[in-house]
């Protein structure tokens, strides 16, 4: 699970919603990384015994990490590119696989599996985070100009940097799961800018092959998606990393012959329709690809920011309620930004081609719905439907 859509517009319901989402995320993290009983941060070894194999210790307790004191971080190497030395020179010593995210205000926590490479030695956990803007054309990739290494001469200054972190000392087996607890800020101490960002995680605290050898480091195997809305950090519901900019979904409720019903509680999305088609012909005009039932489909949400979203129009048989046109079976949908006005797209359900059963629908009365597909904070697919409207298909020459 993932979670973090906190920090929305400052209306009365926002703080309640933000607290609910953050609480859900924390509960998920505790469930995913629950310990038998752990009073101290893991990774500390009283024996100081050295091991040559990367044996795994107990996972970090996210609640214990969150309660620990943070240490200030100097971001000058990012704020003045080329003037300092990046804190991590090598990331070949280990891998963090992000699994859960929690956000509150300007604090961000990422938890996940941690794997140490053979012949490397764990000496503690000190995460280094860099946030870069996301590409508006592919939410899962850095924006142009931010694809390369930061902090070096000629590199751009990131709009968000890490100002504090929780450091975990240790000397022994590496924890099987870790939590990076980061406090975010900016180079000039201004409020966090709104937008879509990717968090790159890496860190030191690892010795290379042979005790006392040059320090090595670790890196996350994927950039973590986060938003900033009204100056507060939010997690993308149901998504931690998405390098393709798409998220897997279950569109079986929209397949041919499926009975069209809402799926789940809709995650507070609203689907509205404008300019719907109510009458079409079975005859295709010259120079046209086909005939379709269309509408302007607008999806809105009280929680602004990025989310997986797919919207369109679908036709059903009025007697059975089953899908007869514009069935969908794609396994993935894209990430989109929802602002105060929502997201508006033209949805089309073709009636003269690609229909279910016969290529074209027969004359008669049908029912149309606009729909929106998303995923909730647990990654489960949600299907939201508009109010239906009637569509008549006639066997006559189309108007015009």
N, C-alpha and C positions, 0 to 999 in steps of 0.2 A: 504494500500500500504506500501511498504517498499522500502528502497533504500539506497544504499551506495557504490556500486562498484566504489570507487574512489581510487586513488593512485596506478597506475599501473607502468609498466616499464617506465623509463625515456626516452621516445621517443617523437618527436615533437607533436604527436597527443594526448599524455596522459593528459597533463594539461587541454586541451579543453574537453576531454571526462570526466575527473574527475569533472570539474566545471559543466558540463551539468547534470551529475548524482546527484551531491550534490544539484544543484538548483531544480531539479525535486523532490528530497526528501523533501526539505524545502517547496516547493509549496504544496506537499501532506500533510505535517504536518499542515500547515496553514489552508488548507481546512478542514482537519479532526477535528481540534480544534479551528475553527474560533470563535471569540468573537464578540459581538455587538460592543463596543468600549472599549478598556481597555488600559489605559496609565500606570498602575502600576501592579506589580506582584500581583496576587490574593492571597487570603488566609489571608489577613490582615483585621482585624475587629476593627473599631474604637470604637465600643460599649463595647467590651470585654465581651459580654453576654455569659453566659455558657449554653450549651445545653446538654441534656442527650441522645438525639438521634443523629445519624450521618447524619445530614442534609447536602446536597451537595451545595457547592458554585459554582460560575462560574469556568470553566476550566482555567488552566494556559494558557497564550499566549506563544507559543514556541518562537516567535520572541523576546518577552520581556525577556524571560529567557536567550536566546542566547546573548542578548545585556547587560545583567547584569554582574557585576564584579564577578570573580571567587575567591574562598577562598582556600588557600593551604590546602592540606590533608596530614597528617602524616601516611605513610604506614608501619611504623616500625613493627606493630603487625603482618603484613603479611611477611615482609622481614626477621624478626627474630622470627619464630614461637615459641610460648610459653613464649616469653619475655614480651609481653604486653597483654592487655585485648581486645578482639573483641569489636568494638564500639556498636554493637547491640546484646543485650542478648536475646530478645524475638521478634518474628515477627508475633505475633498473633493479632496485632491491626488493620491491614489493608492489602489490596491486590492491587497491581498494575498489570494491564493486558497490556503488551506491544503491541502496535499497529503500530507504525511507528518508523523508525530509520533514522538518518541522520549522516553522518560522513564527516569530512574534516581534512586531516592531522592526528593529534593525538587527535582530539576532537570528541567525540561521544555523540549524543543526542538520548534519547529514550523517546517517548511520549506514553501515554495510559490512559485507564480508571483507576480511583482510587476510591476504596471503603473502607470506614472506618467501622469497626465492631461496633455493638451496645455497648453503655456505654463506648466508648473510645472518647478521645478528641484530636482534631488536634492542634498541637503547632508549626507547621511549617514543612518544607520539606528539609531534608538534606540527599541526597542519598548516599549510600555506595555501591561501585561496586567492584566486584572481577572477574578477567578474568582468565579462566583456559583453557588449551588446549582441543581441541575436540578429541573424539575417532575417529581414522581413519577408523574404521569399521562401525561406526554410527555417522555421523556428528552432530547429535543432542544431543549426550551424552558426558559427560566429559571423558577425556582419563583416562586409568587405573592409579590409585594413586591419582586422583583428585576428586573422587566421594564424599569424606567426607568433614567435616568441615575444613576450612583453618585457619591459625593463631594460632592454638593450638600446644602444644608440639608434635613433631613427624610428623607434617604435612609438605608437600612439599612447597617450595617457588614458588608462581605463577610467570610466566615469564613476566606478565604485571600487573601493579597496577595503581590505580587512584592517581594522584598527585594534582589535583585541582578539585573543583566542585562549582556549583552555589547553594547557600543556600537561601531558601525562608522562611522568618519569617511569623508567623501567629498565630492567637488565635481565633478560632471560627469554623464555618463549614468548612469541608475539601473541596478542589476543586474537581469537578467531574472528571477532567483529569489533569494529571501532566506531567512535562517534566524534566527528569534527564539530566543535562548538565555536562559532565565529560571530564577532560583533562587527557589523559593516559600517562604513562611513565613506567620506570623500577626501580627496587630497586637500581641499580648501575648507573643510569642515562645514560645507553647505549641506542642506537636506538631500537625502537620496533622490536622484532623478527618477521619474516614472518611466516605465518601459519594460521591455523583455530582455532578459539577460541569461547568460550561461556562466555557471561557476565551474572553474577548473581547479581541481584539488590535487595537491601533491604535498610532500613533506620530507623531512630528514629523519634523524633518529635511528639510522640503520648503519651498521658497519659492514663494509665489503668483505669479501672472502679473506679469512684469517683475522684473528682478533687484532685490533689496533690498526687495521688497514684504513685507507682513505674512506671517509664517510660516504655512504650511498643514500639513496632516498627511495621514495615510492610515489606512485601516481594513481589517480582514479582512472578506471577504464572507460569512463564516459563523462561528458559535461552534464552538470545538473541544471535543469531548467528552473528558473525562478522569475517572478515578476516583481515590479515595484509599482504599487498603486497608492496614490496620495502619500507618498513618502514612506510607506511600510512594505516590507518584504512579504511576498505571497508565494506559495507553492502552486504549481499547475496541478489541478485535481487529477488523480489517477496516473500521473506521469512523473518519472524521475529523470530519465534520459531518453532522448529520441533523436538520434543523429539524422534520421531520414525526414524528420519533421512530421512523421505520421505515427499513429497509435493503433494497435490491433483492437478490433471490435467484433461483435457478433451481430451480423445483419440478417440472421435467419428470420426475424419477424417481418422482413420486407421481401422475402423470396416469393416466387410464384406459388400460388395456392395457399400461402400462409394466411391465417385469419388475423387481420390487422387490429391489434390492441396495443395500448401503451405498455411499455416495459419499465418497471421500476417506478419511482416517484418523480422522475423528471429532473431531479437536482435543481429545482427552482427555475428551470427554463420556461419561457413563454414563446409560443409560436403563433404568429399572426399572418394574415393573408391580405393582399391587395391586388386588385385587377385580375380576379380569377376568370379563366375561360369557362363558360357554361354550355357552349354548343359548338360542336365540330362536325365536319363531314367525313365520310369514309373515302372521299375522292381527294387525291393529292394534286394540288395545283402544279402547273408546269414550273420547272426550275426550283422546286422545293424538295427538301430531303424527306419530308413527310408531314403529317399533321400531328399536333400535340395539344394537350391541355396544359396551360401554363398559369403561373401566378407569381407575384412578387412575395417571397417568403422572408419574413423578418423574425429573427430569433433574438430575444433579449434575456438578460439575467441581472439580478440585483448585485451579483458578485462580478465585478469587472476584472478583465485580465485574460490570460491565455487559457484556452481549453480545447480539447478535442471536439470538433463540430463538423457535422455533415447534415445538410438540409436539402429538401427537394419536395416533389409532388408525387403522389402515388394514387392509382385508381383501384377501386374495389368493386366487386359484384354486390349490388344492393341486397340481394337475398341471402347470400352466404357470408358476406363481409370479408371474402378472401381477395388477395391481391391478384389483379389481372393485367396491370400495365405499370411499367417503370419499376419492375422488381430490381432489387439490389443484392449483390453477393460479394462486393469487394471486402477483403479481409482487413483493410486498414483505412483510417480516415485522417485528415490533416489537422494540424493545430492552428487555431485562429484566435485573433484578439477580439474580445467583445468590449466595446466601449458603451457610453451612455445611450447611444442610438441603436445599439445592437448590431447585428450582422444581417444584411439584406442581400439575397441572391434570387435570380430568376430560376424557378423550378419548372421542369417540363416532364410530362408523362406522355410518351409517344403512343398514339392510338393506331397508326397505320403501319408500324414496324416495331419489332422487338417486343411485341405484346406476349403475354403468357398463352400458351397453346397455339392457336392460329396466329400468324404474324400480325394480323390486323383485327381489331375488335369489331364485332358485329354491331349493327344499329341497335339502339336501345338506351335505357337509362342506367347511369353508373353513378358512383359516389366517389368524390375526390377528397383527399386530405393533404395538407402540407405536413411535413414531419421534420423533426430534428433529432439527430442521434449524437450522443455524447457518452463520456464515461464518468463515473462518480469517483470519489476519493479512494475507493478500493479497487478501481480499475474495471468495475462491472459496467456493461453496456446499459444505457438508458435510452428509451425511445419516447419522444413527446409528440403528440398529435394536435393539429389545429381542429377547430370545429369543422365538420364536413360541409361540402356543398354538392349540389346535384349537377351532373354533366349529361347532356343529351348528345348521342351520336346519331347522325342522320345520313341516309343514303341519297344525297342530292349534291348538286354543284355548289361548291363553296362560294361564299360571298366575295365579290370583287374579282 
